[in-house]
Amino acid sequence: MTRSVLPPRPIVYLACQQTRLYGEVIQVLTERQRCWVRPLWLVTPDQVLTLEPALSPTAHQPTSRDFKVPT
């Protein structure tokens, strides 16, 4: 088994137009070139939706200013 090129538990995103889905990589399947990702935030130019609020009730609640949203 080869080592992953990703650091431990990185935050990644998928983009579609001006919306991004951010998530935390929880497992990398190197042989299949896939990974499991826990969704965290759905970010649009106008709002940030926290998808897993129960997992981090005291954590920083991001705002749209915390993310660079493509225009």
N, C-alpha and C positions, 0 to 999 in steps of 0.2 A: 504494500500500500504506500502510495506517495503522499507527501505532506501537501496540504492545501496552501495555495498562495494567499489566502485571506487571513487576516489577523483573527484572533479569537473573538467570536460574537460581534462581528462588524454590523454597522447599520448600512443598509443598502436601500435603493428605491427603484421602482418601475415608473416610467413617465408615459403619460398619454395627453398630448396637447399641453394644457396648462395645469394639469393635475398630476400629483405624485403620490404614490403609495410607498411609505417608508416602512421598513421592517428590520428585525434583528435576525441574522443568520444563526440558527441553532444547531444545524447539522449539515456537513458537507459530504456528499456522496461522490467522491473523486472519480471512481471507476465509471460512473454514469454521467459525469459532468453536470450534476444537479445539486440543489441544496434545499433544505427545509427552512422556511422563513416564518417568523411570528410577526404578523402585521401589527404596527404600532400607531401610525398616524396616516390619515388621508388629508393631503394638503392641496388646497386650491388657492387662487389669488386672494380670495375673500375670507377664507376660514381654515381652521385646523381642527379636524375631528380626531379625538383620541379613541382608538379602537379597543384598547384593553385598559380602561381606567382602573379596574380592580387590582391589577398587577402592580401598580405604582401610585398609590393614593397620595403620597407625600412628595413625589417626584415633580420636577419642574414641568409645568404645563406649557408646552410650546405655543407660540403664536405665529402668524404668517410672517412676522418680521424675523423669526428664527431660521427660516428656510429661504433659500434663493429659488423663487418660482420663475420658470422661463416665461418670457413675454412674447 
